[in-house]
């Protein structure tokens, strides 16, 4: 994988394979990238991940609208993202700062034109 990242062969739950959200720096530049974006698939609503998935013009998962009771790690599992808890950080949340019902979370930065990552830690 890119950036020295290794991923397991199997995805979470019934997913065919995992995607991974990379947030970091490379050669001094801030980078946000979905690794193996082809594996980001909506496996359907479930307890703690009942929000709405939105797609870009190419059919890629782009954003997720949070429903009451949703948990970011379970949203990641629903979307086959190995490190789904990073979705919160990608969207400006620190640590255990909760996501909010109605909040629109960017899932795949490449699928959201104009998205700019703002590091919640400064």
Secondary structure by P-SEA (a helix, b strand, c coil): ccccccccccccccccbbbbbbbcccccbbbbbbccccccccccccccccbbbbbcccccccbbbbcccccaaaaaaaaccccccccccccccccccccccccccccccccccbbbbbcccc
